[in-house]
Amino acid sequence: MKEIYKNIYLKELPLPNNPLKYLNFYIIKGQEESLIIDTGFNREEIKEEIRKVFAELKLEPEKTILFLTHLHSDHTGLATYLEKMGLKVYASKMDGDLLNSSVEKSDPMWQNTIQHGIWQGLEEDQLDIEDHPGFKFRPTAHINYIPAIPGEVIQIGEYNFEIIDLKGHTPGIVGLYEKEHKILFCGDHILGDITPNITFWGFQYGDILGTYLKSLDLVYNMNIEHLFSSHRSLVDDHRKRIEELYAHHEKRLNEARQALRKSGKSTVRTVTKQLQWDIKSKNWDEFPKSQKWFAAGEAHAHLEHLRALGEVTMEEEKGVLYYWLKE
Ligand SMILES: [Zn+2]
């Protein structure tokens, strides 16, 4: 654990078998109340690591706030455990409710994921929700959270953290901004070495890639000297990194346009197969099953963005969605 700024500590919590490698776990120590950001996976060794941090910094559970940036299990896995320890838990209304609707297999989160797979044309890949990493590491109980409302301020010691809406990576991801010290805790909104996953969440969330790009614009225009992200290396120049992320999505949109030009009326699956992926698989058949959900979700978000831009038309036929370029 190291002190990365006055009274702000960083401890890396390992995420085994995960390309994200570890979670940057932040602790802000105040005289009265203290704050921790996100939790890591629900694993015994992580509980142990967090207990050590509490002992080392002399944190009292009843005087500590757990702030959840978003619903993903590498950020929320121990929320129930920490709530039982006595911490107050903050989550956005959107992600908190989604998290609480993902406990049972029959809950909307998983039934929607299955439905999206059918829409995307993944039925022939015979995916099983039991193989979905989000399902495997899903929360085991509901959390009683306090809604983190954008604009509200959480005061810890000399810091005043404003809750900022960063939606895009998830429908309700939130960050904490300290204006005077020019610090932003941004969760997975902006990461240093990897591109945050932007996926299709359902039509009720609209053009989620467009929403994400707007949240990037918001942070681009903010005065930030210290961007504290949740994984891998910290970002020195937030504007330079955001420009790289814009370029990444522009490239992806071009790949999707090209796939539609080549294949005509296509399912999300057909487009997904033609995008460039970092995974070392020769072709779609060798693609790890668990990753097919994520790849198709990402391709789908890009197709929906093209549709929002007015470039693409979509139609449902026998339960499967088809996309094609307008003339
Ligand atoms: Zn995430």
Boltz pocket constraint, residues with backbone or C-beta under 6 A from the ligand:
constraints:
  - pocket:
      binder: B
      contacts: [[A, 70], [A, 72], [A, 169], [A, 188]]
      max_distance: 6.0
